[in-house]
Amino acid sequence: MSRENVELVRRLLPRPEVDLVALFREEGSAGFAEIFVSFFHPDSECVLRLPGAESVTHVGLDGWRDGWRDWLAPWASYRSEIEELIDVGAHVVVFVRDYARRTPGAAEVGQIAAAVWTIREGKIARAEFFSNRGEALRAVGLAE
């Protein structure tokens, strides 16, 4: 089943050329829940773990959308490139490089990040987003 979990996560992650700011700010994102309802448990959690701050948990598809809108609020553009997906049974660890601009035409800044996606019964039950890859690996019991 874990190979299917990796493929599920891969299908849900945006291609590197997709601007997440445009995707989530569009009024069309009101249909976000309708598009993704078959991929997520209704009570799925989106957890943002940022350095120096308390983690924030958003629940349900509306929570996911709101969490992403909050995260993307300071950016004019934001995109993400998958570097690696690691199969850990019910979890998929995803290593990414994120790129963003504060204002249109500004220099793009980058960040190395990670996420742990948890799959239950073929659907996303939880995703935790980390700015530190080591923390993501430790969250699933792996060493750096």
C-alpha positions as a Markdown table, in Angstrom:
| # | Residue | x | y | z |
|---|---|---|---|---|
| 1 | Met | 0.0 | 0.0 | 0.0 |
| 2 | Ser | 2.9 | 2.4 | 0.6 |
| 3 | Arg | 3.7 | 2.8 | -3.1 |
| 4 | Glu | 0.1 | 3.9 | -3.6 |
| 5 | Asn | 0.6 | 6.4 | -0.8 |
| 6 | Val | 3.6 | 7.9 | -2.5 |
| 7 | Glu | 1.7 | 8.2 | -5.8 |
| 8 | Leu | -1.3 | 9.8 | -4.0 |
| 9 | Val | 0.9 | 12.5 | -2.5 |
| 10 | Arg | 2.8 | 13.0 | -5.8 |
| 11 | Arg | -0.5 | 13.6 | -7.6 |
| 12 | Leu | -1.6 | 16.1 | -5.1 |
| 13 | Leu | 1.5 | 18.2 | -5.1 |
| 14 | Pro | 1.6 | 21.0 | -7.7 |
| 15 | Arg | 4.0 | 21.1 | -10.6 |
| 16 | Pro | 7.0 | 23.4 | -10.2 |
| 17 | Glu | 5.6 | 26.0 | -12.6 |
| 18 | Val | 2.3 | 26.4 | -10.6 |
| 19 | Asp | 2.1 | 29.7 | -8.7 |
| 20 | Leu | 0.5 | 28.7 | -5.4 |
| 21 | Val | -0.5 | 32.3 | -4.6 |
| 22 | Ala | -2.5 | 32.6 | -7.8 |
| 23 | Leu | -4.0 | 29.1 | -7.2 |
| 24 | Phe | -5.2 | 29.9 | -3.7 |
| 25 | Arg | -6.1 | 33.6 | -4.1 |
| 26 | Glu | -8.3 | 32.9 | -7.1 |
| 27 | Glu | -12.0 | 33.1 | -6.3 |
| 28 | Gly | -12.2 | 29.8 | -8.1 |
| 29 | Ser | -10.4 | 28.3 | -5.1 |
| 30 | Ala | -13.8 | 28.4 | -3.4 |
| 31 | Gly | -14.3 | 25.1 | -5.3 |
| 32 | Phe | -11.2 | 23.7 | -3.6 |
| 33 | Ala | -13.2 | 21.4 | -1.3 |
| 34 | Glu | -15.2 | 20.0 | -4.2 |
| 35 | Ile | -12.0 | 19.2 | -6.2 |
| 36 | Phe | -10.2 | 17.5 | -3.3 |
| 37 | Val | -12.9 | 15.9 | -1.3 |
| 38 | Ser | -12.2 | 12.5 | -2.7 |
| 39 | Phe | -8.5 | 12.7 | -1.7 |
| 40 | Phe | -8.8 | 13.9 | 2.0 |
| 41 | His | -10.6 | 12.6 | 5.1 |
| 42 | Pro | -13.2 | 15.2 | 6.2 |
| 43 | Asp | -11.3 | 15.7 | 9.4 |
| 44 | Ser | -7.8 | 15.8 | 7.9 |
| 45 | Glu | -5.3 | 18.1 | 9.5 |
| 46 | Cys | -2.8 | 20.6 | 8.0 |
| 47 | Val | -0.1 | 21.4 | 10.5 |
| 48 | Leu | 2.3 | 24.3 | 10.0 |
| 49 | Arg | 5.5 | 24.0 | 12.1 |
| 50 | Leu | 7.5 | 27.2 | 11.8 |
| 51 | Pro | 10.7 | 28.0 | 13.6 |
| 52 | Gly | 10.3 | 30.2 | 16.6 |
| 53 | Ala | 6.5 | 29.9 | 16.6 |
| 54 | Glu | 3.8 | 27.6 | 17.9 |
| 55 | Ser | 2.6 | 25.1 | 15.4 |
| 56 | Val | -0.8 | 25.9 | 13.9 |
| 57 | Thr | -3.3 | 23.1 | 13.0 |
| 58 | His | -6.1 | 23.6 | 10.4 |
| 59 | Val | -8.8 | 21.0 | 10.2 |
| 60 | Gly | -10.9 | 19.9 | 7.2 |
| 61 | Leu | -10.7 | 21.1 | 3.6 |
| 62 | Asp | -11.8 | 24.6 | 4.5 |
| 63 | Gly | -9.0 | 24.6 | 7.1 |
| 64 | Trp | -6.5 | 23.5 | 4.5 |
| 65 | Arg | -7.5 | 26.3 | 2.2 |
| 66 | Asp | -7.4 | 28.9 | 5.0 |
| 67 | Gly | -4.0 | 27.6 | 6.2 |
| 68 | Trp | -2.5 | 27.9 | 2.8 |
| 69 | Arg | -4.0 | 31.4 | 2.3 |
| 70 | Asp | -2.5 | 32.5 | 5.6 |
| 71 | Trp | 0.9 | 31.0 | 4.7 |
| 72 | Leu | 0.9 | 32.7 | 1.2 |
| 73 | Ala | -0.4 | 36.1 | 2.4 |
| 74 | Pro | 2.9 | 37.9 | 2.4 |
| 75 | Trp | 4.0 | 36.6 | -1.0 |
| 76 | Ala | 3.4 | 37.9 | -4.6 |
| 77 | Ser | 4.3 | 34.5 | -6.0 |
| 78 | Tyr | 5.2 | 31.1 | -4.5 |
| 79 | Arg | 6.2 | 27.8 | -6.1 |
| 80 | Ser | 7.6 | 24.5 | -4.9 |
| 81 | Glu | 9.8 | 21.8 | -6.5 |
| 82 | Ile | 9.8 | 18.2 | -5.2 |
| 83 | Glu | 13.3 | 16.9 | -4.6 |
| 84 | Glu | 12.4 | 13.6 | -3.0 |
| 85 | Leu | 9.5 | 11.5 | -1.8 |
| 86 | Ile | 10.4 | 8.9 | 0.9 |
| 87 | Asp | 8.1 | 5.9 | 1.5 |
| 88 | Val | 7.6 | 5.3 | 5.3 |
| 89 | Gly | 4.6 | 3.0 | 5.3 |
| 90 | Ala | 1.6 | 5.1 | 6.2 |
| 91 | His | 3.7 | 8.3 | 5.9 |
| 92 | Val | 5.3 | 9.9 | 2.9 |
| 93 | Val | 8.1 | 12.3 | 3.7 |
| 94 | Val | 8.5 | 15.0 | 1.0 |
| 95 | Phe | 11.6 | 17.1 | 0.5 |
| 96 | Val | 11.0 | 20.3 | -1.4 |
| 97 | Arg | 12.6 | 23.6 | -2.5 |
| 98 | Asp | 10.3 | 26.5 | -2.2 |
| 99 | Tyr | 10.8 | 29.7 | -4.2 |
| 100 | Ala | 8.9 | 33.0 | -3.5 |
| 101 | Arg | 8.8 | 36.7 | -4.3 |
| 102 | Arg | 7.6 | 39.4 | -1.9 |
| 103 | Thr | 6.7 | 41.7 | -4.8 |
| 104 | Pro | 6.3 | 41.2 | -8.5 |
| 105 | Gly | 9.7 | 41.5 | -10.2 |
| 106 | Ala | 11.6 | 41.2 | -6.9 |
| 107 | Ala | 14.4 | 38.7 | -6.5 |
| 108 | Glu | 13.2 | 35.2 | -5.8 |
| 109 | Val | 14.1 | 33.8 | -2.4 |
| 110 | Gly | 14.4 | 30.1 | -1.7 |
| 111 | Gln | 13.9 | 27.7 | 1.2 |
| 112 | Ile | 14.6 | 24.1 | 1.7 |
| 113 | Ala | 11.6 | 22.4 | 3.5 |
| 114 | Ala | 9.9 | 19.1 | 4.1 |
| 115 | Ala | 6.5 | 17.7 | 4.9 |
| 116 | Val | 5.2 | 14.5 | 6.4 |
| 117 | Trp | 1.9 | 13.3 | 4.8 |
| 118 | Thr | -0.1 | 10.6 | 6.6 |
| 119 | Ile | -2.4 | 8.4 | 4.7 |
| 120 | Arg | -5.3 | 6.4 | 6.2 |
| 121 | Glu | -7.6 | 4.2 | 4.2 |
| 122 | Gly | -6.3 | 5.6 | 0.9 |
| 123 | Lys | -6.9 | 9.3 | 1.8 |
| 124 | Ile | -4.9 | 12.1 | 3.3 |
| 125 | Ala | -5.4 | 12.2 | 7.1 |
| 126 | Arg | -2.7 | 14.7 | 8.0 |
| 127 | Ala | 0.2 | 16.7 | 6.6 |
| 128 | Glu | 2.8 | 18.4 | 8.7 |
| 129 | Phe | 5.0 | 21.1 | 7.1 |
| 130 | Phe | 8.5 | 21.7 | 8.4 |
| 131 | Ser | 11.2 | 24.3 | 7.6 |
| 132 | Asn | 13.8 | 21.7 | 8.8 |
| 133 | Arg | 14.2 | 18.4 | 7.0 |
| 134 | Gly | 15.7 | 16.8 | 10.1 |
| 135 | Glu | 12.6 | 17.5 | 12.1 |
| 136 | Ala | 10.4 | 15.9 | 9.4 |
| 137 | Leu | 12.6 | 12.7 | 9.4 |
| 138 | Arg | 12.5 | 12.5 | 13.2 |
| 139 | Ala | 8.7 | 12.9 | 13.1 |
| 140 | Val | 8.5 | 9.5 | 11.4 |
| 141 | Gly | 11.3 | 7.8 | 13.4 |
| 142 | Leu | 14.1 | 8.2 | 10.8 |
| 143 | Ala | 17.6 | 9.6 | 11.4 |
| 144 | Glu | 19.0 | 12.4 | 9.3 |
